[in-house]
Amino acid sequence: MRHFYHLQANSKLNEWAIETDQHTFKLFWAPLENLPLIVSPQDKWLAYFLKELKQ
């Protein structure tokens, strides 16, 4: 499952890690102009999100 949020942050912290369910997940902020690639079909959801955000 993937969630998309549009937030504005004033923090200088760009990356952090959380531990849950015996796994460590590395989280990060990504600018809308330079988002990382994600797998299909989630890439289509992201394209829809960005299109809706610009309206």
PyMOL commands that set and color helices and strands:
alter all, ss='L'
color gray80, all
select helices_A, chain A and resi 32-34+42-54
alter helices_A, ss='H'
color red, helices_A
select strands_A, chain A and resi 15-20+23-28
alter strands_A, ss='S'
color yellow, strands_A
deselect
rebuild
show_as cartoon
